[in-house]
Amino acid sequence: MKSFFATLREQRWDDHRYYHQSRINQTLHFMSAVGFLVAYSLVLSDPATAAIIGWLWSMGTRQSGHFFFEPQGYDVVNHATNEYKEAIKVGYNLNRKIILIAIWLASPLLLLVSPSLFGIFEPATSTKGMIDHVGMIWLAVGVGGLIFRTMHLFFIRDVQTGLVWMTKILTDPIHDLKMYYKAPFYLMRGQLIDPMDHVAHEEKIKTAV
């Protein structure tokens, strides 16, 4: 278990220092985390609504932060190119995210092919019924994307890396609230990029050890 939690800390630390330097991105992650926690609270009682909140609000804010606001040039804090960071990313890098988002956007079209989704649903007779069906499809896409990457990591890395990554993704909303609750205040002060002084300090300690 010590190894598991050490790997979890490492994945979280690398995720923060490599991919969350923009204060706008951090703020959007804070907003995303709130949405995911609302979705979590609904997933047992109203899974379709939970999935719609998770995708439209939480994933929308989270991924727009990565695609539009996070710097993608040379990372002077970590002395790494963006290409290097994309290559070593444990989870979904930008190219993989594009594929996942494309699947998410296209998935409701299945209801045009088969309103019952090949016998899984009763065909919707109202707008609410159609929205609920779309929500359930999106829930399946989200769960499927999580399981697919976890199992993929089993083969390209190892089982522990995959399980740690899955744990990280599921607990990211709580962690992001703790990490980025101050980001909106820094942003209101006009600070667009986190200076990441704590990263330089942490890396200096690691080097000394």
Order of alpha helices (4+ residues) and beta strands (2+ residues): alpha-alpha-alpha-alpha-alpha-alpha-alpha-alpha-alpha-alpha-alpha
